[in-house]
């Protein structure tokens, strides 16, 4: 009876991780909300350079998870990796606050934050899972729902408060407060040390993804092909798992363009808002700040997730007899993302023509891009997990994070070369997203959907997902 009761309760150490996550996400999104405005208004960067640098930073935050996962799994374990990289994270925030007038010192701070934030990203959710016992799957799902809710809750308030802090007290305080929150997050996590379940690192894996790929390349002279060459050094199941990961990777290629669009709601869209009429006149607020507008995204996410799950998807399936499979959701989501950039392109053409527009018009593209986020981002996580063999779940999740990295690097490059100006910049991305939505549909048509069970068995869906 006692054991059964315990299985129905959250492990007590979860509170240290949840509050750590709340403070860490507040600090990250607060800092990022004012980054592009700071680069333009305080460091004097041109808009295209500031946009490029913003996206290079965002990209780095999704490249360093590869390093964090490797250090955690092979050498230090999750707890030590999270704690040590959190300290690096805190130092980075300190650099931003201290070097507000020094571009070199400030950019070193961004590097340290990217290293810390990215490095702990793949470890935290896995560390949560380690705390639960067999038979607590229902509670585990609930705690991840809580995590996602806390992320968006923290993002909403930090995106509203930090821009106001920048205007009222200057960059030193505006960047310093998120740093204090990160320090508190690290302290809370340290408090849980004696209570956590610590899973030791696995050490080197002789049949890891990289080693299977290297064997395939080394033995490519084999008349039977790449994977036959890999079989000379590795067992069949390891080679099959890598083959499954590469098949999922083909699906992810087109997803990179979505992130090239989505993360601009914190850069080029903020710079567009800066040119618009920011008067508000509601709830005692006279004027909005450009950096506060992206708070619309997490607010809308919290509303749209249940709306799509319990309303939109079932309604489409019932009325049109059209099953909203993960691949279909992501495919249509890309066309929706393209539509959001058509809106901001039209707004920019109007602004460049000398006509003033209220910033409230941005509510429409924010709603559209958030719909696309729900259809692509959340669905993509589900797809990545279900299509991954047990031994490849971390690898495929890393591949998913890399789509964010490459997407932001594409935007950074396009902004840097400054070929497209004004509304043409946004229209270019709308067209690019539309083209890759078609590419995604063509790739997805040839994808054989699988469902990897917990016991390692696999069920194959013989029907085409997009037919």
N, C-alpha and C positions, 0 to 999 in steps of 0.2 A: 504493500500500500504506500509506503514511504517512497519507494523507487518510482512508482507510477505518478505520485504527486510531484516529485522532482522533475520528471519528464515533461510535465505540463507548465513548468515555470522557466522563465529565461535564466540562463546561468548568471549569477550575481555580478560576474566580472564584465558582463556586456555593457554595463553603464559607463565604464571607463572608456570603452571604444566608441560608444555612441556620442558621448559629450566631446570626446576628442575630435570626432568627425565634424560635429556641429561647429566647433571653434575653428578648425582647420579650413573648412569650406567658406566660412565667413571671411576669414583672412584672405584666402585666395581670390574669391570673387570681388571682395572689396578693393583689393589692390588692382585687379585687372579692369575694374569698371572705370577707373580714372586714368589708365595707362596711356591711351592714345591722346586724350586731351592734354595730359601732362607733357607728352613728347612735343606736341604742337605749341601749346601756350607757354610752357615754362622752359623747355630746352630749345625751342625755336626751330624744330624740324619742319620740313615741308610735308604737306599732307600725304603725299605718296610714299615718302620715306618712313613717316610715322606708321602708316598702315602696314608697310612691308615689315618693319621691325616688330610691330605688334604680333604679326602672324608668324614670324620666325620664333618669337618667344613661345607662342601658343603651340607651335610645332614641337619645340624642344620638350615641352611638358608631356608630350605623347611619344617622344623617342626614348627618354630616360626610363620609362617603365621596363624596357628590355634589360637595362642594367640592374634595376632594383629586383626584378624577378630572378635574374641570374645569381646575384649576390645572396638573396634570401634562400633560394632552393639549393644552391650548391655549397655555400660556406657558412653564413651567419644565422640563418633562421629568420622568421618573420619579425619577431619582437625586436631583436637587435638592429635589424635593417631599418625598421620603422623609426626606432628611437634615434639612432645616429643620423639618419637622413633628415629627421625632423629638426634636429639641432642645426644642421646645415641650412635648412629652410628658414629657421629663425634668424640666423646670421644674414641671410639674403635680405630679409625684411629690414634688418638693421642698416644694411648698406643703402637701401632705397631711402630711408629716413635721413641718414647722415649725409649722403652724397646727392642731395636734391639739386645742387648747382654744378655737379661734376659728372659729365656724361660717361666717362670711363668707369668711375666708381659705381654709378647707377646701373650701368649695363652688367657689371660684375655681380651686382645684387640680383638682377634678373636671371643671370646664369645659375646662381646658387639656388634661387627659388625654383627654377625649372628642374634642377637636379634633385632637390628635396621633394617637391610636389610630385614630379614624375616618378621618382624612385620609390616612393611609398605607395603609389597608386595601385600596383598589382598585388601588394602585400596585405592591405587593410581588409579587403573583402574576404580573402582566404583566411586571414587571422580570425575573423568573425566565425567563419565556418568551423575552425578548429575548436571553438569553445563549446560546440553542441555535441550531444551524445547521439548514438543511434536511436531512432524512434522519435527524434525531435524535428523532423523535416518541416512540419507545419509551422513550428516556431521559427525555424530558420528563414522560411519565406517571409514571414511577418517582419523579422528584423531587417531584411533587405528592403522591404517596402518602407520601413521606418527610415532607413538610411537614405533612400531616394527622396523621401519627403523632407528630411532634415536638410539635404543638400539644397533643394529648391527653396525651402523656407529661409535658410541662411543667406542664400544668394539674393532673394528678394530684398531683405532688409539691408544687407551690405551694399547692394547696388543703389539703394535709395539714400543711405546715410553717408557713405564715403564721399560721393561727389559734393554733398553739402559741406562736409568737413574740409574738403580741399578749398572750396570757395571761402569758407568762414575763417579757417585757421592756417591754410597754406599746406604745401606738400609734405613738410616734415611731420606734421601731426597726422595728416591724412594717410601717409604710408606707415607711420609709427603705430597707430592704433591697430591695424590688421596684424602688425608684427607682435604686439602684445597678446592679441588673441591666439596667435600661433604658439607663443611661449606658454600660454595657459593650456592650450591643447596638448603640448608636449608634456607638461607637468602632470596633467590628468592621466595621460597614457602611462607615464612612469609610475604613478600611484598603483596601477593595476598589476605591476610586475609579479608580485607574489601570488596573485589570484589567477593569472592566465594559465591556460593549457599551452605548453610550449612544444611544438612539433619540431624535432631536430631536422637540420638540412639533410638532403639525400646524398650529397656528394656527387662526384662525376658520374655521368650516365654513359656507358659505352655504346648505347644505341640511341643517342639523342638525335633530334631532327637534323642538326648541323652535321653530325657524323654520318648519318645516312645519306644526306645530300652530297657530302664530300666523297663518299665511297662511290656514289653513282657517277659523279664527274670523273673520278680517277679511273673507273673501269668502263668508261663510255665506249671503249673499243669493242665491247661485247656485241655480238651480232643480234642479241635479243633485246637490246635497248638499255635505257638509263636505269630503270628499276631492276632489271636483271643483273646489272653490274653491282647495284647496291646489295643484292642478295648474296653476293660472294662474301660479304663481311658481316651481314646482319640477318636476324631471323625474319621470317615471312611477315609476322604480325607487326614488327617495327616498320618494315617497308610499306605495308598496307596502310598503316596509320599516317605515315608521311604523305602517301599518295592521296589520302582523304583530305589532309590539310591543304595540299596544293589545289585540289578541286574547289575547296571553299575559298581559297585565295583568289581564284578566277572571278568568283562572284564579288569579292570585295574590291576588285580593281575599279569598277565604276563608282563605288561608294565614295571614293576619295574626293570626287568632284562635289558631292553634297557638302562635305566639310569645308571645301574652298568657299562655298557660299555661306553656310550657316554661321561660321565664326565671325563673319563680317558684321553681324548685328552688334558687335562690340567695338568695331573699328570704323569702316567706311559709313555705316549707317549712323553712327554717333557723329561723325564729321558732317554728314548731311543734316542731321538734327540741329547742329550748330548754326547752319545757315537759315533755319526756319524760324517762324514766329513761335517763341517759347512761352508766350503769355497763356495762363491757364484759367484763373478766376474761379476755381472751385475749392471747397474744403479749406478756405482761408489761405490758399496758395496762389500767389500772384504770378510767379514764373517758375517753369520747370528748368532743370539743368540738362544739357544734352546727355551727360553720362548716366542720368537717372532713367532715361527712356528704356534701356535694355531690361529694366526690372519687369517690364511687361512679359518677357519670356518665361521666367520661372512661375509667375502668377498664372499665366495661361497653361503651362505644363500641368500644374496641379489640377486645373479644371478639365483639360482636354483628355488626360489619361483615362479617367472613368467614363467620360463622354464617348470616346472612341471604343473602349472595351465593351461597354454595356449598351451603347446606343448605335453609333455609326456602323461598326462592323456587322453586328447582327442584323441591322436594318437592310444593309446592302445585300447580305446573304439571303434574307427572306424575300425581299422585293424582286431582286434580279437573279436569284438562284445562282449566285456567283460566289464561290468560297473565297474568303479573304485570307489566303495562305500567307506565310511570312514573305515569300518572294513577291507575291502580288502587292502586298502592302508597301514593301520597299520600292518596287517599280513605280507604282502610282505616286508614292511620296516624292520621287524625284521630279516628276512633272509639276507637282504642287510647289516644290522648292523653286523651280524655274519661274513659276507664276509670281512668287513673292518679289523676285528681282525685276520683273517687268513693271511692277508697281513703283519700286524705288527709282527705276530708270526714268519712268514718266515724270515722277516728282522732280528729278534732277533736271530734266529738260525744261520743265516749267520754271524752276528756280534760276537756271542759267539764262532764261529768257527775260528775267527781271521781275517776274511775278512772285509775290510773297505767298507762302503757304504756311498754314498752322502745323505745328509738329504733331498735332493729334491725328493727322492723316497717316502717320506712321503706324498707328494702331492696326491698320489693315494688313500691311506686309508682315508685321510682327505676328499677327494671328495666323497668316498663311504659312510662314516659315516654321512656326511652332507646331502647326498641324503636320508639316513635313517631318519635323523632329520626332514627333510621336510615332509616325508611320515608319520611319527609317531607323532612328537611333535605338529606341527601345526594342523594336522588332529585331534589329540586327543583333543585339545582345542575345536574345532568345535563339535566333537562328545559329549564331556562332556556337552556343552551348550545345544545342541538340545535334548539330552536324559534326561534333568533335568526338572522336574516340576518346576513351578515358585517359589514355596516356598523352593525348594531344590537346586537352582542354586549355592548358596554360599557353601553349604555343598558338592556338587559334585565337585566343583572347588577345594575345600580343599582336597578332596580325590585324585584328580589329582596331586596336589602338593605333597601329601604324597607318591606317586609313586617315585618321585625324592628322597625323604628322604630315603625310604627303599632301593632303588637301590644303593645309595651311601653308606649306612650302610653295604650292602652286600660286596661291593668292599673293604671297610675299614677292614672288618673282614677277607676276603680272603688274603689281603695284610699283615695284622697283623700276622696271623698264619704262613705265609711264607712257605706253603707246596709246592707251584709251583714256580719254578725259571726259569729265562730266557724265551725262547720261549714258554715253557709249560704254563707259567702264562697267556699269551695272548691266546693260543690255548684252554685253559680251558674255558675262557669266550666266545670264538667263539662257542664251542660245547654247552655250557650252553644256549646261546642265540638261537641256532638252536633248541634245545629241547623245549624251552619255546615258540618259534614261532609255533611249532606244537601244544603245549598246548593251545596257544591263538586261533588257528584255530578251535580246538575242542570246546572250550568254546563259541566262536563266532557263531558257527553253531547253537547252541541252543538259541541264543539271539534273542528276539523279538524286532525289531527296532520300535521305536516310534518317533513321531515328535510333541513335545509340542508347541501348538500355543500360541500367546500372550494373547488370551482370556481365556486360561486355558484348551481349548479343546485338545484332543490328537488324532492323526491319527496313526493307526497301520499299519505297512507294513507286509502283510501276507506272503510275500516271504522271504525265508532265504537269509541273506546277502551274505553268502559264497558259495551258491549253483551255 
